[in-house]
Amino acid sequence: MLAWFFAIVSIFYGTILVLYLNFQQVVQISERIVSRNYAVSDNSKKMFELLLSMEENGKKYRLLKKPDYATFFQEAQQEFEVSLANIIALEGRGQTLSPRWHEVNRAYQQYAQSDEKQSGDIVWIPEEDINAWLEHITAARKENELEVEETTRELNRQGRASVRNALIGLGVSSVVGLLGVVYLAYSMIGPLKDLMRGIRSVSKDRYSDPVRIQSNDELGELATAFNEMAERLRQEERLRSDFISMLSHEIRTPLTSIRESVNMVGEEVMGPITDRQRRFLEIAGGEIGRICDLLNHLMQASRLEPGALKLHYEPVDSYSLVNACIESLKPSAEQKQIDLQSQVSPDTPDVQADPQYLQQVFLNLIGNAIKFSDPQTVVNIMAVPLVNKSMLSFSIEDNGPGILEEDQAKLFNKFYRSPSVRDHQDGVGLGLSITKNIIEAHNGKIWVKSLVGQGSTFSFTLPLAP
């Protein structure tokens, strides 16, 4: 980025420097035209007219002998001297003059310094000399006009060069800027997108595939740090799952002994018991059963981690599987007067899946729909083949209270339970996490659509059987 920025700045200031130099040349040419060529043009024109006036007044004086003509001649002669001096003075200011002006000045000085001039008499210049001076002045004026024309052309060339250099600088700056944008897009936007994708994956699924490291700069170091963090999270998740599995297994053995002991006492194997004792034993047995169910879920969650499932694929009859799950859950649905309606037709295509795990998916989702639906409502189970895809989409729609939008992205996280159901619903927040792991192990996807007060629809896809 520094090199790219330096290149653009260099081109920018280089273009300004070139434009400044061209501008200086234009100013110098303009000053030369104004200070020399225009002065020569004005004074030479005046000198030409004064020589003609001197010639005319000299002829009139010699013919008529009137003093007025002599006065006119002297006035024209004085103005001629001033104009000639102005032109000769240009050379003293560093300007170059035509040799013709030196010839005119030298010839005139010979007449001006004659004895008659020094004694105060009028020096009459011969007509042939005036004509020679007129020829020199006319030739010098033409040279000056040609020089003005050539200088004007040079001024035009410098102006065009300035415009061309400015356009070249602008074009090169634009190309360098465009290449810089492309470079930034390639070197920054791509890695940032990969990093954002990884962050979203960690936020949503609690794990992420390693991010590609495309460079050794700060973005590469950031990607390396992210990969190290993701790997550390995976290790900690693995350790946590192993710990939960080990703890569940260790607790389950003594808990089984306690449950069997309570059952033996309740069956009066150890002797007769009172009704009050039986009631407390039933309470203890129920709580032991709840703890066993919790341990079963914990052990199952640790076994169903992503990538740890060992599936046995076979064609599964979607219609039969859904009906079997509905029959299994009908007693709990009838307790709440909930009607389970299957819209899966007998000609629904088979799916390629592990029937045992797939049955668990349907039992979890339909069981949740029954659990969270209001009494005397309907739960719909649907199946729709996806267009132009070898996948089948299942949906379980309930009429429950709905799920807040901010909770929907967290539903499939392990141990997550919405704050709105923690106080009045049992559970440990593992059912949807287990379901998601099973679906993704089958190369499918699962998602939820819900509006508060309008129920929820859990959908997932599975590949069709060959």
C-alpha positions as CSV (number, residue, x, y, z in Angstrom):
1,M,0.0,0.0,0.0
2,L,2.9,2.4,0.8
3,A,4.5,1.6,-2.6
4,W,1.2,2.2,-4.4
5,F,0.6,5.4,-2.5
6,F,4.2,6.6,-3.2
7,A,3.7,5.8,-6.9
8,I,0.5,7.9,-7.2
9,V,2.0,10.8,-5.2
10,S,5.2,10.7,-7.4
11,I,3.1,10.7,-10.6
12,F,1.0,13.5,-9.3
13,Y,3.8,15.8,-8.3
14,G,5.8,14.8,-11.4
15,T,2.9,15.9,-13.5
16,I,2.7,19.2,-11.6
17,L,6.5,19.7,-12.0
18,V,6.2,19.2,-15.8
19,L,3.3,21.5,-16.0
20,Y,5.2,24.1,-14.0
21,L,8.2,23.9,-16.3
22,N,6.0,24.1,-19.4
23,F,4.3,27.1,-17.9
24,Q,7.6,28.8,-17.2
25,Q,8.6,28.3,-20.8
26,V,5.3,29.8,-21.9
27,V,5.8,32.8,-19.6
28,Q,9.3,33.3,-20.9
29,I,8.2,33.2,-24.5
30,S,5.3,35.6,-23.8
31,E,7.7,38.0,-22.0
32,R,10.1,37.9,-25.0
33,I,7.3,38.7,-27.4
34,V,6.0,41.6,-25.2
35,S,9.4,43.0,-24.2
36,R,11.2,42.8,-27.6
37,N,9.1,41.9,-30.6
38,Y,6.2,44.3,-29.7
39,A,8.7,47.1,-28.9
40,V,10.5,46.6,-32.1
41,S,7.3,46.4,-34.1
42,D,5.9,49.7,-32.5
43,N,9.1,51.7,-32.8
44,S,10.0,50.4,-36.3
45,K,6.5,51.4,-37.5
46,K,7.0,54.9,-36.0
47,M,10.5,55.2,-37.4
48,F,9.2,54.3,-40.9
49,E,6.6,57.0,-40.7
50,L,9.1,59.6,-39.3
51,L,11.6,58.9,-42.1
52,L,8.9,59.5,-44.6
53,S,7.9,62.7,-42.8
54,M,11.5,63.8,-42.7
55,E,11.9,63.2,-46.4
56,E,8.7,65.1,-47.2
57,N,9.5,68.1,-45.0
58,G,13.0,68.2,-46.3
59,K,11.8,68.4,-49.9
60,K,9.2,71.1,-49.0
61,Y,11.8,73.2,-47.2
62,R,14.3,73.0,-50.0
63,L,11.5,74.0,-52.5
64,L,9.6,76.6,-50.5
65,K,12.2,77.7,-47.9
66,K,9.6,78.0,-45.1
67,P,10.9,77.7,-41.6
68,D,7.9,75.6,-40.5
69,Y,9.1,72.7,-42.7
70,A,12.5,72.9,-41.0
71,T,10.8,72.7,-37.6
72,F,8.7,69.7,-38.7
73,F,11.8,68.1,-40.0
74,Q,13.6,68.6,-36.7
75,E,10.7,67.3,-34.6
76,A,10.4,64.1,-36.8
77,Q,14.2,63.7,-36.5
78,Q,14.1,64.0,-32.7
79,E,11.3,61.4,-32.4
80,F,13.3,59.2,-34.9
81,E,16.3,59.3,-32.6
82,V,14.2,58.4,-29.6
83,S,12.6,55.4,-31.3
84,L,16.0,54.2,-32.6
85,A,17.5,54.6,-29.1
86,N,14.6,52.5,-27.7
87,I,15.3,49.7,-30.1
88,I,19.1,49.8,-29.5
89,A,18.5,49.9,-25.7
90,L,16.8,46.4,-26.0
91,E,20.1,44.8,-26.6
92,G,21.4,46.2,-23.3
93,R,18.6,44.3,-21.5
94,G,19.8,41.0,-22.8
95,Q,17.7,41.0,-26.0
96,T,19.0,40.0,-29.5
97,L,18.6,42.5,-32.3
98,S,18.8,42.2,-36.1
99,P,22.1,43.4,-37.6
100,R,20.1,45.8,-39.8
101,W,19.3,47.9,-36.8
102,H,23.0,48.3,-36.1
103,E,23.6,49.4,-39.7
104,V,20.8,52.0,-39.4
105,N,22.1,53.3,-36.1
106,R,25.7,53.5,-37.4
107,A,24.7,55.3,-40.5
108,Y,22.5,57.7,-38.7
109,Q,25.1,58.5,-36.1
110,Q,27.5,59.5,-38.8
111,Y,25.1,62.2,-39.9
112,A,24.1,63.2,-36.4
113,Q,27.8,63.8,-35.4
114,S,28.6,65.9,-38.5
115,D,30.1,69.5,-38.1
116,E,26.9,71.1,-39.2
117,K,25.0,69.3,-36.4
118,Q,27.5,70.3,-33.8
119,S,27.3,74.0,-34.9
120,G,23.6,73.9,-34.5
121,D,22.6,73.8,-38.1
122,I,20.1,71.2,-39.5
123,V,21.7,68.1,-41.0
124,W,19.7,67.3,-44.1
125,I,19.8,63.6,-44.8
126,P,20.1,62.7,-48.5
127,E,17.0,61.1,-50.0
128,E,19.0,58.0,-51.2
129,D,20.2,57.4,-47.5
130,I,16.6,57.7,-46.2
131,N,15.5,55.2,-48.8
132,A,18.3,52.8,-47.8
133,W,17.3,53.2,-44.1
134,L,13.7,52.5,-45.1
135,E,14.7,49.3,-46.8
136,H,16.7,48.2,-43.7
137,I,13.8,49.1,-41.4
138,T,11.3,47.3,-43.7
139,A,13.5,44.2,-43.8
140,A,14.0,44.3,-40.0
141,R,10.2,44.6,-39.5
142,K,9.7,41.5,-41.7
143,E,12.3,39.6,-39.7
144,N,10.5,40.7,-36.5
145,E,7.1,39.6,-37.8
146,L,8.6,36.2,-38.8
147,E,10.1,35.9,-35.4
148,V,6.7,36.8,-33.7
149,E,5.0,34.2,-35.9
150,E,7.6,31.5,-35.0
151,T,7.4,32.4,-31.4
152,T,3.7,32.2,-31.4
153,R,3.9,28.7,-33.0
154,E,6.4,27.7,-30.3
155,L,3.9,29.1,-27.7
156,N,1.2,27.0,-29.2
157,R,3.5,23.9,-29.2
158,Q,4.3,24.5,-25.5
159,G,0.6,24.8,-24.7
160,R,-0.2,21.5,-26.6
161,A,2.7,19.8,-24.8
162,S,1.3,21.0,-21.5
163,V,-2.1,19.6,-22.2
164,R,-0.6,16.3,-23.5
165,N,1.6,15.9,-20.4
166,A,-1.4,16.7,-18.1
167,L,-3.5,14.0,-19.9
168,I,-0.6,11.5,-19.8
169,G,-0.2,12.2,-16.1
170,L,-3.9,11.9,-15.5
171,G,-4.1,8.7,-17.5
172,V,-1.1,7.1,-15.7
173,S,-2.5,8.1,-12.3
174,S,-5.8,6.6,-13.2
175,V,-4.2,3.3,-14.4
176,V,-2.1,3.1,-11.3
177,G,-5.1,3.9,-9.1
178,L,-7.2,1.3,-10.9
179,L,-4.4,-1.3,-10.5
180,G,-4.2,-0.3,-6.8
181,V,-7.9,-0.8,-6.3
182,V,-7.7,-4.2,-8.0
183,Y,-4.7,-5.1,-5.8
184,L,-6.5,-4.0,-2.7
185,A,-9.6,-6.0,-3.7
186,Y,-7.5,-9.1,-4.3
187,S,-5.2,-8.8,-1.3
188,M,-7.7,-7.4,1.3
189,I,-11.3,-8.0,0.4
190,G,-10.8,-11.7,-0.3
191,P,-9.0,-12.5,2.9
192,L,-11.5,-10.4,4.9
193,K,-14.4,-12.2,3.3
194,D,-12.8,-15.6,4.3
195,L,-12.3,-14.3,7.8
196,M,-15.8,-13.0,8.1
197,R,-17.1,-16.3,6.8
198,G,-15.1,-18.1,9.5
199,I,-16.3,-15.8,12.2
200,R,-19.9,-16.3,11.3
201,S,-19.3,-20.1,11.2
202,V,-17.8,-19.9,14.7
203,S,-20.7,-17.7,15.9
204,K,-23.3,-20.0,14.3
205,D,-21.8,-23.5,14.5
206,R,-19.2,-23.1,17.2
207,Y,-16.5,-24.4,14.8
208,S,-15.0,-23.3,11.6
209,D,-12.8,-24.7,8.8
210,P,-9.3,-23.2,8.7
211,V,-9.1,-19.8,6.8
212,R,-6.8,-19.7,3.8
213,I,-3.6,-17.7,4.5
214,Q,-2.9,-15.9,1.2
215,S,-0.1,-13.6,2.3
216,N,2.5,-12.9,5.0
217,D,1.3,-9.4,5.8
218,E,-1.0,-8.3,8.7
219,L,-4.0,-10.0,7.1
220,G,-2.0,-13.2,6.9
221,E,-1.1,-12.9,10.6
222,L,-4.8,-12.2,11.4
223,A,-5.9,-15.3,9.5
224,T,-3.2,-17.4,11.4
225,A,-4.4,-16.0,14.7
226,F,-8.0,-16.9,13.8
227,N,-7.0,-20.4,12.8
228,E,-5.2,-20.9,16.1
229,M,-8.3,-19.6,17.9
230,A,-10.6,-21.9,16.0
231,E,-8.3,-24.9,16.6
232,R,-8.2,-24.0,20.3
233,L,-12.0,-23.9,20.4
234,R,-12.2,-27.3,18.7
235,Q,-9.8,-28.8,21.2
236,E,-11.7,-27.3,24.2
237,E,-15.0,-28.5,22.7
238,R,-13.5,-32.0,22.3
239,L,-12.2,-31.9,25.9
240,R,-15.6,-30.8,27.2
241,S,-17.4,-33.5,25.3
242,D,-14.9,-36.1,26.5
243,F,-15.3,-34.9,30.1
244,I,-19.1,-34.9,29.8
245,S,-19.0,-38.4,28.4
246,M,-16.6,-39.7,31.1
247,L,-18.6,-38.0,33.8
248,S,-21.9,-39.3,32.6
249,H,-20.5,-42.8,32.3
250,E,-19.0,-42.6,35.8
251,I,-22.2,-41.3,37.3
252,R,-24.5,-43.7,35.5
253,T,-23.0,-46.8,37.2
254,P,-23.7,-45.8,40.8
255,L,-27.0,-44.2,39.8
256,T,-28.1,-47.6,38.3
257,S,-27.3,-49.2,41.7
258,I,-29.3,-46.5,43.5
259,R,-32.3,-47.0,41.1
260,E,-32.3,-50.8,41.6
261,S,-32.0,-50.4,45.3
262,V,-35.0,-48.1,45.4
263,N,-37.0,-50.5,43.2
264,M,-36.1,-53.4,45.5
265,V,-37.3,-51.5,48.5
266,G,-40.4,-50.4,46.7
267,E,-41.2,-54.0,45.8
268,E,-40.8,-54.9,49.5
269,V,-37.9,-57.3,48.9
270,M,-36.3,-56.0,52.1
271,G,-39.6,-56.2,54.0
272,P,-43.0,-54.4,54.2
273,I,-43.2,-50.6,53.8
274,T,-45.9,-48.1,54.7
275,D,-47.8,-46.0,52.2
276,R,-45.9,-42.9,53.1
277,Q,-42.6,-44.7,52.5
278,R,-43.9,-45.9,49.1
279,R,-44.8,-42.4,48.1
280,F,-41.4,-41.0,48.9
281,L,-39.8,-44.0,47.1
282,E,-41.9,-43.2,44.0
283,I,-40.7,-39.6,44.1
284,A,-37.1,-40.7,44.4
285,G,-37.6,-43.2,41.5
286,G,-39.0,-40.4,39.3
287,E,-36.1,-38.1,40.1
288,I,-33.6,-40.9,39.4
289,G,-35.3,-41.5,36.1
290,R,-34.9,-37.8,35.2
291,I,-31.2,-37.9,36.0
292,C,-30.8,-41.0,33.9
293,D,-32.5,-39.3,31.0
294,L,-30.2,-36.3,31.4
295,L,-27.2,-38.6,31.4
296,N,-28.4,-40.4,28.3
297,H,-28.8,-37.0,26.5
298,L,-25.3,-35.9,27.6
299,M,-23.7,-39.2,26.4
300,Q,-25.6,-39.1,23.2
301,A,-24.6,-35.4,22.5
302,S,-20.9,-36.4,23.0
303,R,-21.2,-39.3,20.6
304,L,-23.0,-37.2,18.0
305,E,-20.3,-34.5,17.5
306,P,-19.7,-33.3,13.9
307,G,-17.5,-35.8,12.1
308,A,-17.9,-38.4,14.8
309,L,-21.0,-40.1,13.5
310,K,-20.7,-43.5,11.9
311,L,-23.7,-43.8,9.6
312,H,-25.1,-46.9,7.8
313,Y,-26.8,-45.6,4.7
314,E,-29.7,-47.3,3.1
315,P,-32.9,-46.3,1.2
316,V,-35.5,-45.3,3.8
317,D,-39.2,-45.2,3.1
318,S,-40.1,-41.6,4.0
319,Y,-43.9,-42.4,4.3
320,S,-43.5,-45.4,6.6
321,L,-40.9,-43.7,8.8
322,V,-43.0,-40.6,9.3
323,N,-46.1,-42.7,10.2
324,A,-44.1,-44.8,12.6
325,C,-42.9,-41.7,14.4
326,I,-46.4,-40.3,14.6
327,E,-47.8,-43.5,16.1
328,S,-45.0,-43.5,18.6
329,L,-45.8,-39.9,19.7
330,K,-49.6,-40.1,19.5
331,P,-50.1,-40.7,23.3
332,S,-48.3,-37.5,24.3
333,A,-50.2,-35.6,21.6
334,E,-53.6,-36.9,22.7
335,Q,-52.8,-35.8,26.3
336,K,-52.7,-32.2,25.0
337,Q,-55.5,-32.8,22.4
338,I,-53.1,-32.0,19.5
339,D,-53.8,-33.4,16.1
340,L,-50.8,-34.8,14.2
341,Q,-51.5,-34.6,10.5
342,S,-49.1,-36.1,8.0
343,Q,-49.0,-34.7,4.5
344,V,-46.4,-37.2,3.4
345,S,-47.9,-39.3,0.6
346,P,-47.1,-43.0,0.0
347,D,-45.4,-42.1,-3.3
348,T,-42.9,-39.7,-1.6
349,P,-39.4,-40.7,-2.8
350,D,-37.1,-42.6,-0.5
351,V,-34.1,-40.9,1.1
352,Q,-30.6,-42.2,1.5
353,A,-30.0,-42.1,5.3
354,D,-29.4,-44.1,8.5
355,P,-32.9,-45.1,9.6
356,Q,-32.0,-45.2,13.3
357,Y,-30.6,-41.7,13.4
358,L,-33.3,-40.3,11.0
359,Q,-36.0,-41.7,13.3
360,Q,-34.4,-39.8,16.2
361,V,-34.6,-36.5,14.1
362,F,-38.3,-36.9,13.5
363,L,-39.0,-37.9,17.1
364,N,-37.0,-34.8,18.4
365,L,-38.7,-32.3,16.0
366,I,-42.3,-33.7,16.3
367,G,-41.8,-34.1,20.1
368,N,-40.8,-30.4,20.4
369,A,-43.8,-29.3,18.2
370,I,-46.1,-31.2,20.6
371,K,-44.3,-29.9,23.7
372,F,-44.5,-26.2,22.7
373,S,-47.9,-26.2,20.9
374,D,-51.0,-25.0,22.6
375,P,-53.7,-27.6,23.4
376,Q,-56.3,-28.3,20.7
377,T,-54.0,-27.3,17.8
378,V,-52.6,-29.0,14.8
379,V,-49.0,-30.1,14.0
380,N,-48.3,-30.7,10.2
381,I,-45.6,-32.9,8.8
382,M,-44.8,-32.3,5.1
383,A,-42.3,-33.5,2.5
384,V,-41.6,-31.7,-0.8
385,P,-38.9,-32.7,-3.4
386,L,-36.6,-29.8,-4.3
387,V,-36.8,-28.6,-7.9
388,N,-33.8,-29.7,-10.0
389,K,-32.0,-31.1,-7.0
390,S,-31.6,-34.6,-5.7
391,M,-32.8,-33.6,-2.3
392,L,-36.1,-34.0,-0.3
393,S,-37.3,-31.3,2.1
394,F,-39.2,-32.2,5.3
395,S,-41.0,-29.6,7.4
396,I,-42.7,-29.8,10.8
397,E,-45.1,-27.0,11.4
398,D,-46.6,-26.2,14.8
399,N,-49.0,-23.5,16.2
400,G,-46.9,-22.6,19.3
401,P,-45.9,-19.2,20.6
402,G,-43.2,-18.7,18.1
403,I,-39.5,-17.9,18.6
404,L,-37.8,-14.5,18.9
405,E,-35.7,-13.6,15.9
406,E,-32.6,-13.1,18.1
407,D,-33.0,-16.6,19.5
408,Q,-33.4,-18.4,16.2
409,A,-29.7,-18.3,15.3
410,K,-28.8,-19.9,18.7
411,L,-31.4,-22.7,18.8
412,F,-29.1,-25.3,17.4
413,N,-26.2,-24.5,19.8
414,K,-25.5,-27.1,22.4
415,F,-27.1,-26.5,25.8
416,Y,-28.9,-23.3,24.6
417,R,-32.4,-22.7,25.9
418,S,-34.5,-19.6,25.2
419,P,-35.0,-17.5,28.3
420,S,-38.8,-17.5,27.5
421,V,-39.0,-21.3,28.1
422,R,-36.5,-21.9,30.8
423,D,-38.9,-21.4,33.7
424,H,-41.8,-23.5,32.6
425,Q,-40.3,-26.2,30.3
426,D,-38.0,-29.1,31.2
427,G,-34.9,-29.9,29.1
428,V,-31.2,-29.3,28.8
429,G,-31.0,-27.8,25.3
430,L,-29.4,-30.8,23.5
431,G,-32.2,-32.1,21.3
432,L,-31.9,-29.5,18.4
433,S,-28.1,-29.7,18.6
434,I,-28.2,-33.5,18.2
435,T,-30.7,-33.1,15.4
436,K,-28.5,-30.6,13.5
437,N,-25.4,-32.9,13.8
438,I,-27.4,-35.8,12.4
439,I,-28.8,-33.8,9.5
440,E,-25.4,-32.3,8.6
441,A,-23.8,-35.8,8.8
442,H,-26.3,-36.8,6.0
443,N,-25.1,-33.8,3.9
444,G,-28.3,-32.0,4.6
445,K,-29.3,-28.6,6.1
446,I,-31.7,-27.6,8.8
447,W,-33.3,-24.2,9.5
448,V,-36.2,-22.6,11.2
449,K,-38.8,-20.0,10.3
450,S,-40.9,-18.5,13.0
451,L,-42.9,-15.4,14.0
452,V,-43.9,-14.6,17.5
453,G,-47.5,-15.6,18.1
454,Q,-47.8,-17.5,14.8
455,G,-45.9,-20.7,15.4
456,S,-42.7,-22.2,14.0
457,T,-41.7,-24.4,11.1
458,F,-38.5,-26.5,11.3
459,S,-37.3,-27.7,7.9
460,F,-34.4,-29.9,6.8
461,T,-33.2,-31.6,3.6
462,L,-31.9,-35.1,3.0
463,P,-30.5,-36.6,-0.2
464,L,-32.8,-38.9,-2.3
465,A,-32.0,-42.5,-2.6
466,P,-30.4,-43.6,-5.9
